Each structure stands twice: as structure tokens, then as C-alpha cells.
């Protein structure tokens, strides 16, 4: 039996309309997310290019390095 067959058997056994609705909503979310990942978001990411100045970027990098690259206490 394939995984798809096993899933169908499990879903067929569910009697609760509430639970079936939750499963349906989850499947729709997965479908939506998989469609986005197949298309990608290159254009959306590139639309942000140039919005951050070099000075701001350097400040963000310095803040991250100062706040998160040090271990406090004993390890």
C-alpha cells in the first residue's frame, strides 16, 4: 500500500466533520505553500534591493555581532 493509499484509508475512517474540515484547511495551506515555493519569490526579494543604505547595513551587522556573537557565562 502506498503512502497516499494509507492516507486515504485514514481520512475515510474519520467521521468528525470538524476534524475533516481541519484536515481540509491544512491541505489547502500545504498546496498554497508548495505553489509559492515552486514559483519562488525572486521578484519580491529583488524589489527590496537598494532600500537599505550601506551605513544602515553596517550598523545592523555591528549590532548583530555585538549582541549575538558573544557567549555569556560558562559553557
N, CA, C and O of each residue as an XYZ file, in Angstrom:
300
protein
N       0.850     -1.172      0.000
C       0.000      0.000      0.000
C       0.901      1.243      0.000
O       1.852      1.327      0.777
N       0.597      2.194     -0.867
C       1.392      3.418     -0.935
C       1.017      4.354      0.207
O      -0.003      4.168      0.871
N       1.838      5.339      0.418
C       1.566      6.323      1.459
C       0.254      7.046      1.172
O      -0.538      7.298      2.081
N       0.032      7.375     -0.092
C      -1.218      8.039     -0.475
C      -2.420      7.158     -0.135
O      -3.428      7.650      0.371
N      -2.316      5.863     -0.411
C      -3.404      4.932     -0.083
C      -3.655      4.889      1.418
O      -4.804      4.871      1.859
N      -2.591      4.872      2.193
C      -2.730      4.833      3.647
C      -3.404      6.101      4.163
O      -4.248      6.047      5.058
N      -3.025      7.235      3.594
C      -3.649      8.498      3.995
C      -5.139      8.482      3.659
O      -5.967      8.899      4.469
N      -5.473      8.005      2.475
C      -6.881      7.935      2.077
C      -7.682      7.020      2.990
O      -8.822      7.330      3.334
N      -7.096      5.899      3.383
C      -7.777      4.980      4.303
C      -8.029      5.679      5.635
O      -9.120      5.588      6.197
N      -7.007      6.379      6.133
C      -7.161      7.089      7.411
C      -8.222      8.173      7.320
O      -9.047      8.314      8.223
N      -8.206      8.939      6.238
C      -9.178     10.019      6.087
C     -10.592      9.456      5.940
O     -11.544     10.011      6.488
N     -10.726      8.372      5.212
C     -12.035      7.744      5.021
C     -12.615      7.271      6.353
O     -13.834      7.266      6.527
N     -11.767      6.878      7.281
C     -12.227      6.376      8.574
C     -12.670      7.490      9.516
O     -13.333      7.217     10.518
N     -12.323      8.727      9.220
C     -12.672      9.845     10.095
C     -14.143     10.203      9.908
O     -14.603     10.412      8.786
N     -14.865     10.271     11.006
C     -16.302     10.573     10.978
C     -16.601     12.017     11.379
O     -17.671     12.536     11.062
N     -15.688     12.654     12.056
C     -15.925     14.003     12.576
C     -15.811     15.055     11.467
O     -14.741     15.229     10.884
N     -16.913     15.756     11.176
C     -16.841     16.834     10.182
C     -15.875     17.943     10.592
O     -15.238     18.571      9.746
N     -15.778     18.173     11.888
C     -14.853     19.181     12.404
C     -13.404     18.820     12.070
O     -12.641     19.654     11.582
N     -13.045     17.586     12.338
C     -11.691     17.117     12.057
C     -11.420     17.095     10.561
O     -10.325     17.447     10.123
N     -12.402     16.686      9.777
C     -12.232     16.674      8.326
C     -12.031     18.101      7.795
O     -11.250     18.319      6.869
N     -12.733     19.056      8.380
C     -12.562     20.448      7.987
C     -11.153     20.936      8.307
O     -10.550     21.644      7.500
N     -10.622     20.571      9.467
C      -9.255     20.951      9.839
C      -8.244     20.342      8.873
O      -7.288     21.003      8.467
N      -8.458     19.091      8.510
C      -7.564     18.420      7.562
C      -7.631     19.106      6.205
O      -6.606     19.320      5.556
N      -8.837     19.447      5.782
C      -9.021     20.142      4.507
C      -8.276     21.482      4.507
O      -7.569     21.799      3.551
N      -8.435     22.264      5.574
C      -7.749     23.552      5.671
C      -6.236     23.380      5.652
O      -5.525     24.171      5.033
N      -5.746     22.347      6.329
C      -4.311     22.075      6.337
C      -3.824     21.735      4.929
O      -2.783     22.228      4.497
N      -4.560     20.907      4.226
C      -4.183     20.520      2.863
C      -4.155     21.753      1.955
O      -3.255     21.894      1.127
N      -5.140     22.642      2.109
C      -5.162     23.859      1.288
C      -3.945     24.731      1.579
O      -3.363     25.310      0.661
N      -3.561     24.826      2.835
C      -2.383     25.598      3.220
C      -1.115     24.991      2.621
O      -0.255     25.711      2.114
N      -1.005     23.666      2.683
C       0.161     22.988      2.113
C       0.219     23.214      0.605
O       1.288     23.475      0.054
N      -0.924     23.114     -0.057
C      -0.966     23.341     -1.503
C      -0.536     24.760     -1.846
O       0.231     24.977     -2.784
N      -1.036     25.721     -1.081
C      -0.688     27.119     -1.324
C       0.807     27.343     -1.131
O       1.447     28.000     -1.951
N       1.364     26.804     -0.058
C       2.782     26.976      0.228
C       3.657     26.272     -0.799
O       4.720     26.782     -1.151
N       3.235     25.122     -1.280
C       4.044     24.415     -2.269
C       4.018     25.151     -3.598
O       5.008     25.141     -4.329
N       2.892     25.793     -3.923
C       2.811     26.574     -5.161
C       3.742     27.776     -5.083
O       4.381     28.126     -6.076
N       3.828     28.406     -3.927
C       4.715     29.553     -3.749
C       6.168     29.111     -3.871
O       6.966     29.794     -4.513
N       6.524     27.984     -3.266
C       7.917     27.539     -3.313
C       8.326     27.118     -4.717
O       9.498     27.238     -5.075
N       7.382     26.625     -5.524
C       7.702     26.251     -6.891
C       7.953     27.490     -7.745
O       8.837     27.485     -8.602
N       7.189     28.538     -7.519
C       7.337     29.774     -8.280
C       8.527     30.561     -7.756
O       9.255     31.175     -8.536
N       8.728     30.551     -6.470
C       9.808     31.302     -5.850
C       9.368     32.718     -5.532
O       8.264     33.141     -5.875
N      10.239     33.424     -4.882
C       9.927     34.804     -4.516
C      11.045     35.748     -4.950
O      11.286     36.776     -4.318
N      11.717     35.388     -6.025
C      12.847     36.173     -6.522
C      12.457     37.623     -6.752
O      13.155     38.530     -6.297
N      11.354     37.856     -7.451
C      10.938     39.222     -7.765
C      10.628     40.024     -6.505
O      10.964     41.205     -6.420
N       9.987     39.385     -5.528
C       9.672     40.072     -4.279
C      10.947     40.452     -3.542
O      11.048     41.553     -3.002
N      11.915     39.551     -3.515
C      13.178     39.834     -2.830
C      13.925     40.951     -3.559
O      14.433     41.873     -2.922
N      13.993     40.873     -4.884
C      14.700     41.899     -5.646
C      14.036     43.263     -5.542
O      14.702     44.284     -5.707
N      12.736     43.298     -5.273
C      12.058     44.586     -5.124
C      12.568     45.345     -3.902
O      12.374     46.556     -3.804
N      13.217     44.650     -2.971
C      13.754     45.281     -1.766
C      15.188     45.773     -1.951
O      15.727     46.450     -1.075
N      15.803     45.442     -3.074
C      17.195     45.822     -3.328
C      17.341     47.339     -3.302
O      16.557     48.070     -3.907
N      18.361     47.788     -2.589
C      18.669     49.212     -2.547
C      17.892     50.008     -1.519
O      18.119     51.211     -1.384
N      16.991     49.385     -0.797
C      16.206     50.120      0.197
C      16.991     50.414      1.470
O      16.648     51.325      2.223
N      18.035     49.645      1.703
C      18.837     49.798      2.913
C      20.170     50.433      2.533
O      20.878     49.932      1.659
N      20.504     51.527      3.188
C      21.778     52.191      2.880
C      22.936     51.354      3.413
O      22.753     50.507      4.287
N      24.126     51.599      2.878
C      25.311     50.885      3.342
C      25.563     51.157      4.818
O      25.948     50.253      5.559
N      25.349     52.397      5.248
C      25.561     52.753      6.657
C      24.591     51.988      7.557
O      24.982     51.477      8.607
N      23.332     51.911      7.143
C      22.352     51.165      7.929
C      22.706     49.682      7.984
O      22.590     49.047      9.032
N      23.132     49.141      6.863
C      23.512     47.725      6.817
C      24.684     47.459      7.747
O      24.689     46.463      8.471
N      25.676     48.337      7.734
C      26.837     48.170      8.623
C      26.423     48.244     10.086
O      26.935     47.497     10.919
N      25.503     49.138     10.395
C      25.017     49.261     11.774
C      24.286     47.995     12.207
O      24.465     47.534     13.335
N      23.477     47.436     11.338
C      22.764     46.192     11.651
C      23.747     45.054     11.868
O      23.606     44.284     12.818
N      24.737     44.941     10.998
C      25.755     43.891     11.133
C      26.505     44.044     12.445
O      26.733     43.060     13.149
N      26.893     45.280     12.781
C      27.626     45.520     14.032
C      26.763     45.161     15.235
O      27.257     44.554     16.185
N      25.502     45.521     15.212
C      24.592     45.209     16.323
C      24.437     43.705     16.487
O      24.492     43.194     17.605
N      24.247     42.998     15.392
C      24.122     41.531     15.456
C      25.388     40.917     16.023
O      25.327     40.044     16.889
N      26.538     41.371     15.535
C      27.807     40.825     16.028
C      28.000     41.114     17.511
O      28.460     40.247     18.254
N      27.653     42.322     17.949
C      27.833     42.692     19.357
C      26.877     41.949     20.275
O      27.248     41.571     21.387
N      25.659     41.738     19.820
C      24.636     41.150     20.680
C      24.596     39.623     20.655
O      24.220     38.996     21.645
N      24.980     39.027     19.530
C      24.756     37.590     19.386
C      26.005     36.743     19.159
O      25.905     35.517     19.102
N      27.165     37.358     19.029
C      28.370     36.580     18.794
C      29.201     36.386     20.063
O      30.352     35.955     19.989
N      28.639     36.694     21.197
C      29.344     36.518     22.465
C      28.563     35.565     23.361
O      27.339     35.646     23.458
N      29.270     34.684     23.997
C      28.642     33.744     24.921
C      28.821     34.276     26.333
O      29.943     34.536     26.767
N      27.722     34.436     27.043
C      27.779     34.907     28.403
C      27.770     33.726     29.365
O      27.068     32.741     29.135
N      28.529     33.819     30.413
C      28.559     32.780     31.415
C      29.432     31.603     30.973
O      30.100     31.654     29.941
N      29.407     30.557     31.774
C      30.236     29.373     31.481
C      29.502     28.405     30.586
O      28.286     28.244     30.688
N      30.268     27.744     29.684
C      29.717     26.719     28.827
C      30.506     25.462     28.978
O      30.201     24.460     28.332
